[in-house]
Amino acid sequence: MLIGLRVQTGKDNFCISDGMLIFNSQLIDKYNVAGPRYTSYPPATFFHDRFNNDDLLKNVQLSNYQKPENVSVYVHIPFCPQLCTFCGCTTYTGMGNDVIEKYINALVKEIEYVSKFISKDRYLTQVHWGGGTPNSIKPEFITKVTEVIKSSFNLADNYEMAMECSPAYLDYNMVDHLTRLGFNRLSLGIQDFNPKVLKAINRQPAKIPVDKMINYLKINGFKGINIDLVYGLPFQTIDSFADTVQLAIDANPDRLVTFSYAHIPSVIPKQKLLEQYGLPSPHIKMAMLEIAFNMAVNAGYVPVGMDHFARADDEFVVALNDKKLHRNFQGYCTRLKTGQVYAFGTSSITQLFGAYAQNEKTIYKYIERIENERLAVVRGYELSKHEQIIRDVINELMCNYYVDFKKIAQDYNTSVDDVLVATGNNIEALDPFIADGLVEITDDKIIVKGQGRFVIRNIAMVFDPAIKKGIGVYSKTV
């Protein structure tokens, strides 16, 4: 047993009144501290510049004998027609088509080179385009990259090919073009429907009404369509965000995402511009999440992960029920579809079983290195066995609100005691969560309960020995 015979369940703190979830504000105050988002473990703040091109190639070849066997590809398009002041992505504006074309040519060279080291016995199950604003570049550029991906990898029959899109630059012609290329999922970055909020974050509204666009996507066979919203932005109020959520629900996406805005101007200087308008307090932010949660659930969506909602028949919900939900830098995914991630383009991060590798962040440096070296790694990290174990423990908690230490031990051919050692032998740090009814421990299993999902980052930090090193600057967990 994890803690001998000590089985504690605490009290369930999901407070329901008239069928509505009500958050416990005392828990917000208690657990609202800075911490990693755990899109990777260790977090990207641990990457170092001693990891180079040769290290990447070594680990790409090793990945052919590691799990998961499937291949995921991430393509980063760093170009935006205008820059949103809240965004933390590596993006550029004002670049002409000549620069974009040079970038696309470098991207193609990188894909062709790296793919030579990936076994053709493995299937490509997932392609994800992020940015930036991938749907804002010329269609022929999208075609060129897509065709090289299809010719370089063994595409699975049930593949997913997705693109993050700004609705401000998405029209029916682009959807038709993406359909012909084999795209079958889109993510619409709405953020907010309120024009005042959009103006404050320097973002344009949708070119075509979102409900009409989603209907058109469904007619064209797109599945897993999601709307992304962000709460905690200037001029947002509880009522205004409720209006935004209702408009999103009325558009009838397959998935709805409510991201918490992470304000870290010390890392992302342009975010400082938002402070002139004022930002909602943590309690107002939590009230926004509370109302979004209730509205989504009442509309028939099922909570998934920290901030996602999906229709009951969606593959995310099926995976969550089977405890097979997964997560990487691109977001939530299923263990059936996800693979080790081979990432291409500026700032993109390759996520392999044994290592992470990040590319150069600036366009010109990336293009120069691809042309001269065929790779452009600027930093990375190789994981020890203990770090791989920690990663799995944290992933299970973050995705499935559950971790079975016996199963983790079996996967690594080790003991439960060794799993505990790897995660810092810190199980007593769960006591406050148990007392607050957020966690239950029984039979070497940890189960996150009630409102524990809203402080899941805090719970995951218990199993992260590296957190004590104080490396990096993180946003608040709530």
C-alpha positions as CSV (number, residue, x, y, z in Angstrom):
1,M,0.0,0.0,0.0
2,L,1.1,3.6,-0.7
3,I,0.7,4.6,3.0
4,G,0.2,1.3,4.8
5,L,-3.4,0.9,6.0
6,R,-4.1,4.6,5.8
7,V,-7.1,4.9,3.6
8,Q,-8.7,8.3,3.7
9,T,-11.5,9.7,1.6
10,G,-12.3,13.0,3.2
11,K,-15.5,14.8,2.3
12,D,-16.7,15.4,-1.3
13,N,-16.5,19.1,-1.9
14,F,-18.6,19.3,-5.0
15,C,-21.2,21.8,-3.7
16,I,-24.4,21.5,-5.7
17,S,-27.2,24.0,-5.2
18,D,-30.4,23.7,-7.4
19,G,-28.4,21.5,-9.8
20,M,-25.5,23.9,-10.1
21,L,-21.9,23.4,-9.2
22,I,-20.6,26.1,-6.8
23,F,-16.9,26.4,-6.3
24,N,-15.3,26.6,-2.8
25,S,-13.7,30.0,-2.7
26,Q,-11.6,29.0,0.3
27,L,-9.9,26.3,-1.8
28,I,-9.1,29.0,-4.5
29,D,-7.2,31.1,-1.9
30,K,-5.5,28.1,-0.4
31,Y,-4.2,26.5,-3.6
32,N,-3.7,29.5,-5.9
33,V,0.1,29.4,-6.1
34,A,2.5,29.4,-9.1
35,G,3.2,26.1,-10.7
36,P,3.9,24.3,-14.0
37,R,1.1,23.5,-16.5
38,Y,2.8,20.1,-17.0
39,T,2.3,20.0,-20.8
40,S,5.6,18.1,-20.5
41,Y,7.7,16.6,-17.7
42,P,10.1,18.0,-16.8
43,P,8.7,21.4,-17.9
44,A,10.4,23.2,-20.8
45,T,12.1,25.5,-18.3
46,F,14.5,22.5,-17.7
47,F,15.6,22.3,-21.3
48,H,19.3,23.2,-21.8
49,D,21.5,24.2,-24.8
50,R,23.9,21.2,-24.3
51,F,21.3,19.1,-26.2
52,N,22.1,19.4,-29.9
53,N,21.3,18.1,-33.4
54,D,23.2,14.9,-32.8
55,D,21.2,14.2,-29.6
56,L,18.0,14.7,-31.5
57,L,18.9,12.2,-34.3
58,K,20.1,9.7,-31.7
59,N,16.8,9.9,-29.9
60,V,14.7,9.8,-33.1
61,Q,16.4,6.5,-34.0
62,L,15.8,5.1,-30.5
63,S,12.2,6.2,-30.6
64,N,11.6,3.5,-33.3
65,Y,11.9,0.9,-30.5
66,Q,10.0,2.8,-27.8
67,K,6.4,3.5,-27.0
68,P,4.0,4.7,-28.2
69,E,4.7,3.1,-31.6
70,N,2.5,5.6,-33.4
71,V,3.8,8.8,-35.0
72,S,2.4,12.3,-34.4
73,V,3.6,15.2,-36.4
74,Y,3.4,18.9,-35.3
75,V,3.9,21.7,-37.8
76,H,4.5,25.2,-36.5
77,I,3.5,28.2,-38.7
78,P,4.7,31.3,-36.8
79,F,3.0,33.9,-39.0
80,C,0.1,36.1,-37.9
81,P,-1.6,39.0,-39.8
82,Q,-1.6,40.8,-36.4
83,L,-0.3,39.9,-33.0
84,C,-2.6,39.3,-30.1
85,T,-1.3,40.9,-26.9
86,F,-2.3,38.0,-24.6
87,C,-0.6,35.2,-26.6
88,G,2.6,33.5,-25.5
89,C,3.4,31.7,-28.8
90,T,6.4,32.4,-31.0
91,T,4.8,34.4,-33.8
92,Y,5.7,37.1,-36.3
93,T,3.7,39.7,-38.2
94,G,4.4,41.8,-41.3
95,M,6.3,39.0,-43.2
96,G,5.9,39.0,-46.9
97,N,5.3,35.9,-49.0
98,D,8.9,35.7,-50.0
99,V,9.9,35.1,-46.4
100,I,7.0,32.8,-45.8
101,E,8.0,30.8,-48.9
102,K,11.6,30.5,-47.7
103,Y,10.3,29.3,-44.3
104,I,8.0,26.7,-46.0
105,N,10.9,25.4,-48.1
106,A,13.0,25.0,-44.9
107,L,10.1,23.2,-43.2
108,V,9.9,20.8,-46.1
109,K,13.6,20.1,-45.9
110,E,13.4,19.4,-42.2
111,I,10.5,17.0,-42.6
112,E,12.1,15.1,-45.4
113,Y,15.4,14.7,-43.5
114,V,14.0,13.7,-40.1
115,S,11.5,11.3,-41.6
116,K,14.3,9.2,-43.1
117,F,15.2,8.1,-39.5
118,I,11.7,7.1,-38.6
119,S,10.7,3.5,-39.3
120,K,8.1,3.1,-42.2
121,D,6.6,0.2,-40.1
122,R,5.2,2.8,-37.8
123,Y,1.9,4.6,-38.6
124,L,1.3,8.3,-38.7
125,T,-2.0,8.8,-36.7
126,Q,-2.0,12.5,-35.9
127,V,-0.9,15.7,-37.7
128,H,-1.4,19.0,-35.9
129,W,-0.8,22.5,-37.4
130,G,-0.3,25.2,-34.8
131,G,1.0,28.7,-34.7
132,G,0.8,31.5,-35.3
133,T,-2.2,31.5,-37.7
134,P,-1.7,28.5,-40.0
135,N,-4.9,29.3,-42.0
136,S,-3.7,32.8,-42.9
137,I,-0.9,31.6,-45.2
138,K,-1.4,30.9,-48.9
139,P,-3.2,27.6,-49.7
140,E,-0.4,26.5,-51.9
141,F,2.0,26.6,-49.0
142,I,-0.3,24.4,-46.9
143,T,-0.5,22.0,-49.9
144,K,3.3,21.8,-50.2
145,V,3.8,20.8,-46.6
146,T,0.9,18.4,-46.5
147,E,2.1,16.6,-49.6
148,V,5.6,16.1,-48.2
149,I,4.1,14.7,-44.9
150,K,1.9,12.3,-46.8
151,S,4.9,11.1,-48.9
152,S,7.3,10.9,-46.0
153,F,5.2,8.9,-43.5
154,N,2.9,5.8,-43.5
155,L,-0.5,7.4,-42.9
156,A,-2.9,5.3,-40.8
157,D,-6.4,4.8,-42.1
158,N,-7.9,6.5,-39.0
159,Y,-5.5,9.4,-39.0
160,E,-6.4,12.8,-37.6
161,M,-5.2,15.9,-39.4
162,A,-6.0,19.1,-37.5
163,M,-5.3,22.8,-37.8
164,E,-5.6,25.6,-35.2
165,C,-7.5,28.4,-37.0
166,S,-8.3,32.0,-36.3
167,P,-11.9,32.5,-37.5
168,A,-11.0,36.0,-38.6
169,Y,-9.2,34.5,-41.6
170,L,-11.2,31.4,-42.2
171,D,-13.7,31.2,-45.1
172,Y,-15.5,28.5,-47.0
173,N,-12.9,28.4,-49.7
174,M,-10.1,27.6,-47.2
175,V,-12.3,24.9,-45.7
176,D,-12.8,23.4,-49.1
177,H,-9.1,23.4,-49.7
178,L,-8.3,21.8,-46.4
179,T,-10.9,19.1,-47.1
180,R,-9.3,18.2,-50.4
181,L,-5.9,17.9,-48.6
182,G,-7.3,15.4,-46.1
183,F,-7.8,17.6,-43.0
184,N,-10.6,16.3,-40.8
185,R,-10.5,18.4,-37.6
186,L,-10.3,22.2,-36.9
187,S,-9.8,24.2,-33.7
188,L,-11.4,27.7,-33.8
189,G,-9.6,30.2,-31.6
190,I,-12.6,32.4,-30.7
191,Q,-11.2,33.6,-27.2
192,D,-14.3,35.8,-26.7
193,F,-17.2,37.0,-28.8
194,N,-17.3,40.5,-27.1
195,P,-15.8,43.1,-29.5
196,K,-14.5,45.2,-26.6
197,V,-12.5,42.3,-25.2
198,L,-11.2,41.4,-28.7
199,K,-10.1,45.0,-29.3
200,A,-8.2,45.0,-26.0
201,I,-6.2,41.9,-27.0
202,N,-5.8,43.1,-30.6
203,R,-7.8,40.3,-32.2
204,Q,-10.2,40.4,-35.1
205,P,-13.7,38.9,-34.9
206,A,-14.8,35.9,-37.0
207,K,-15.0,36.5,-40.8
208,I,-18.0,34.1,-41.1
209,P,-20.5,33.6,-38.2
210,V,-19.1,30.8,-36.1
211,D,-22.4,28.8,-36.0
212,K,-22.5,28.8,-39.8
213,M,-18.8,27.9,-40.1
214,I,-19.2,24.9,-37.7
215,N,-22.2,23.7,-39.7
216,Y,-20.2,23.9,-42.9
217,L,-17.3,22.0,-41.3
218,K,-19.7,19.2,-40.3
219,I,-21.2,19.0,-43.7
220,N,-17.6,18.5,-45.0
221,G,-17.0,15.6,-42.7
222,F,-14.9,17.4,-40.0
223,K,-15.1,15.8,-36.5
224,G,-13.9,16.9,-33.1
225,I,-14.4,20.5,-33.9
226,N,-13.7,22.7,-31.0
227,I,-14.1,26.3,-29.9
228,D,-11.4,27.8,-27.7
229,L,-12.3,30.5,-25.2
230,V,-10.1,32.3,-22.7
231,Y,-11.2,33.7,-19.4
232,G,-9.3,36.3,-17.3
233,L,-9.0,38.9,-20.1
234,P,-9.5,42.7,-19.9
235,F,-13.1,43.8,-19.8
236,Q,-14.5,40.4,-19.2
237,T,-17.2,40.1,-16.5
238,I,-19.0,37.1,-15.2
239,D,-22.1,38.1,-17.2
240,S,-20.2,38.9,-20.4
241,F,-18.3,35.6,-20.3
242,A,-21.6,33.8,-19.8
243,D,-22.8,35.5,-23.0
244,T,-19.7,34.3,-24.8
245,V,-20.1,30.7,-23.5
246,Q,-23.8,30.7,-24.6
247,L,-22.9,31.8,-28.1
248,A,-20.2,29.1,-28.2
249,I,-22.7,26.4,-27.1
250,D,-25.3,27.7,-29.6
251,A,-22.7,27.1,-32.3
252,N,-22.8,23.4,-31.4
253,P,-19.1,22.4,-31.5
254,D,-18.1,18.9,-30.6
255,R,-15.7,20.3,-28.0
256,L,-15.5,23.4,-25.9
257,V,-12.3,24.7,-24.3
258,T,-12.1,27.3,-21.5
259,F,-8.5,28.3,-21.0
260,S,-7.4,30.4,-18.0
261,Y,-5.3,33.3,-19.2
262,A,-1.8,33.1,-17.8
263,H,-0.5,36.6,-17.1
264,I,3.3,36.4,-17.0
265,P,4.6,39.7,-18.5
266,S,8.1,39.0,-17.0
267,V,8.3,36.2,-19.6
268,I,6.0,37.6,-22.3
269,P,6.6,41.4,-22.2
270,K,3.7,42.3,-24.6
271,Q,1.2,41.1,-22.0
272,K,2.2,44.2,-19.9
273,L,0.0,46.2,-22.4
274,L,-3.1,44.5,-20.9
275,E,-2.5,45.9,-17.5
276,Q,-3.7,49.4,-18.6
277,Y,-7.2,47.9,-18.8
278,G,-7.1,45.9,-15.6
279,L,-7.5,42.1,-15.3
280,P,-10.2,40.1,-13.5
281,S,-9.3,38.9,-10.0
282,P,-8.7,35.2,-9.3
283,H,-12.2,35.0,-7.7
284,I,-13.8,36.5,-10.7
285,K,-11.8,34.2,-13.0
286,M,-13.0,31.2,-10.9
287,A,-16.6,32.5,-11.1
288,M,-16.2,32.6,-14.9
289,L,-15.0,29.0,-15.0
290,E,-17.8,28.0,-12.6
291,I,-20.5,29.4,-14.8
292,A,-18.9,28.0,-18.0
293,F,-18.7,24.6,-16.3
294,N,-22.4,24.7,-15.4
295,M,-23.5,26.0,-18.7
296,A,-21.5,23.4,-20.6
297,V,-22.7,20.5,-18.5
298,N,-26.3,21.6,-18.7
299,A,-25.9,21.7,-22.5
300,G,-24.9,18.1,-22.5
301,Y,-21.1,18.4,-22.5
302,V,-18.9,16.2,-20.3
303,P,-16.0,17.7,-18.4
304,V,-12.7,16.4,-19.8
305,G,-9.3,17.2,-18.3
306,M,-8.7,20.6,-16.6
307,D,-10.6,22.9,-19.0
308,H,-12.2,20.9,-21.8
309,F,-15.8,19.8,-22.4
310,A,-16.9,17.3,-25.1
311,R,-20.1,15.6,-26.3
312,A,-20.8,12.3,-24.5
313,D,-20.0,10.3,-27.7
314,D,-16.8,12.1,-28.4
315,E,-13.6,10.1,-28.4
316,F,-12.2,12.2,-25.6
317,V,-15.0,11.2,-23.3
318,V,-14.7,7.5,-24.3
319,A,-10.9,7.7,-23.5
320,L,-11.5,9.4,-20.2
321,N,-14.0,6.7,-19.2
322,D,-11.5,4.1,-20.1
323,K,-8.7,6.0,-18.3
324,K,-6.9,6.4,-21.7
325,L,-6.9,10.1,-22.1
326,H,-3.5,11.6,-22.9
327,R,-1.9,15.1,-23.3
328,N,1.0,16.7,-25.0
329,F,2.1,20.2,-26.0
330,Q,-0.7,20.3,-28.6
331,G,-3.4,19.5,-26.0
332,Y,-5.5,16.5,-25.0
333,C,-5.6,13.4,-27.2
334,T,-6.3,9.7,-26.9
335,R,-3.8,7.0,-26.5
336,L,-5.3,5.4,-29.6
337,K,-4.4,8.4,-31.8
338,T,-1.4,10.0,-30.1
339,G,2.2,9.0,-30.8
340,Q,5.6,10.3,-30.0
341,V,5.6,13.8,-31.4
342,Y,8.0,14.8,-34.1
343,A,7.8,18.6,-34.4
344,F,8.9,20.8,-37.3
345,G,9.4,24.6,-37.6
346,T,10.5,27.4,-35.4
347,S,10.2,26.9,-31.6
348,S,8.5,23.6,-32.1
349,I,9.1,20.9,-29.5
350,T,9.7,17.3,-30.3
351,Q,8.3,15.0,-27.6
352,L,9.8,11.5,-27.7
353,F,9.8,8.7,-25.1
354,G,13.3,9.5,-24.0
355,A,13.9,13.2,-24.9
356,Y,12.6,16.6,-25.8
357,A,14.1,18.8,-28.5
358,Q,13.2,22.4,-29.3
359,N,14.1,24.3,-32.5
360,E,15.4,27.8,-33.0
361,K,12.8,30.4,-32.2
362,T,13.7,33.1,-34.8
363,I,12.7,32.5,-38.4
364,Y,15.9,33.6,-40.0
365,K,18.1,31.5,-37.7
366,Y,15.9,28.5,-38.2
367,I,16.0,28.8,-42.0
368,E,19.8,29.3,-42.0
369,R,20.4,26.3,-39.8
370,I,18.1,24.0,-41.8
371,E,19.8,25.0,-45.0
372,N,23.3,24.5,-43.6
373,E,22.8,21.7,-41.0
374,R,19.4,20.2,-42.0
375,L,18.4,20.5,-38.3
376,A,17.9,23.5,-36.0
377,V,17.9,22.2,-32.4
378,V,18.6,25.0,-29.9
379,R,17.9,23.1,-26.7
380,G,16.4,19.9,-25.3
381,Y,16.4,17.4,-22.5
382,E,17.1,13.6,-22.1
383,L,14.9,11.9,-19.4
384,S,16.2,9.5,-16.8
385,K,14.1,6.4,-16.0
386,H,12.9,8.1,-12.8
387,E,11.8,11.2,-14.8
388,Q,9.9,9.0,-17.3
389,I,8.1,7.4,-14.3
390,I,7.3,10.9,-12.9
391,R,6.0,12.0,-16.3
392,D,3.6,9.0,-16.4
393,V,2.3,9.6,-12.9
394,I,1.7,13.3,-13.6
395,N,0.1,12.6,-17.0
396,E,-2.3,10.2,-15.5
397,L,-3.3,12.6,-12.8
398,M,-3.7,15.6,-15.2
399,C,-5.6,13.6,-17.8
400,N,-7.6,10.9,-16.0
401,Y,-7.8,12.2,-12.4
402,Y,-6.4,8.9,-11.4
403,V,-3.1,7.0,-11.1
404,D,-2.5,3.3,-10.4
405,F,1.0,3.0,-8.9
406,K,1.0,-0.8,-9.5
407,K,0.3,-0.3,-13.2
408,I,3.1,2.3,-13.5
409,A,5.4,-0.1,-11.7
410,Q,4.5,-2.9,-14.1
411,D,5.0,-0.6,-17.1
412,Y,8.6,0.1,-16.0
413,N,9.3,-3.4,-14.7
414,T,9.9,-2.1,-11.2
415,S,8.2,-1.9,-7.8
416,V,5.7,0.5,-6.3
417,D,8.4,1.5,-3.8
418,D,10.7,2.5,-6.6
419,V,7.8,4.6,-8.1
420,L,7.4,6.3,-4.8
421,V,11.2,7.0,-4.6
422,A,11.1,8.4,-8.2
423,T,8.3,10.8,-7.3
424,G,10.0,12.0,-4.2
425,N,8.6,9.9,-1.4
426,N,6.3,12.7,-0.6
427,I,2.9,11.0,-0.2
428,E,2.2,12.8,3.1
429,A,2.0,16.0,1.1
430,L,-1.4,14.8,-0.1
431,D,-2.8,15.2,3.5
432,P,-4.3,18.7,2.9
433,F,-6.0,17.5,-0.3
434,I,-7.4,14.5,1.5
435,A,-8.7,16.6,4.3
436,D,-10.3,18.9,1.8
437,G,-12.0,16.0,0.1
438,L,-10.0,16.5,-3.1
439,V,-8.1,13.2,-3.1
440,E,-8.8,9.6,-2.1
441,I,-6.0,7.0,-1.6
442,T,-6.8,3.3,-1.7
443,D,-5.0,0.1,-2.8
444,D,-2.0,1.9,-4.4
445,K,-4.4,4.1,-6.3
446,I,-4.8,7.9,-6.1
447,I,-8.2,9.2,-7.2
448,V,-8.9,12.9,-7.6
449,K,-12.4,13.8,-6.4
450,G,-14.9,16.7,-6.7
451,Q,-13.2,20.0,-7.1
452,G,-9.8,18.4,-7.1
453,R,-9.9,18.7,-10.9
454,F,-9.6,22.5,-10.5
455,V,-6.4,22.3,-8.5
456,I,-5.0,19.3,-10.4
457,R,-1.8,21.2,-11.1
458,N,-1.2,21.5,-7.3
459,I,-1.9,17.8,-6.8
460,A,0.5,16.9,-9.6
461,M,3.2,19.1,-8.0
462,V,3.3,16.7,-5.0
463,F,4.9,14.1,-7.3
464,D,7.4,16.5,-8.9
465,P,10.7,16.4,-7.0
466,A,12.1,19.0,-9.4
467,I,9.7,21.7,-8.2
468,K,12.0,22.3,-5.3
469,K,14.7,23.4,-7.6
470,G,12.7,26.6,-8.3
471,I,13.7,26.6,-12.0
472,G,11.5,28.9,-14.2
473,V,8.6,31.3,-13.8
474,Y,5.1,29.9,-13.8
475,S,1.6,31.2,-13.8
476,K,-0.9,30.7,-10.9
477,T,-2.5,27.3,-10.8
478,V,-6.1,28.7,-10.4
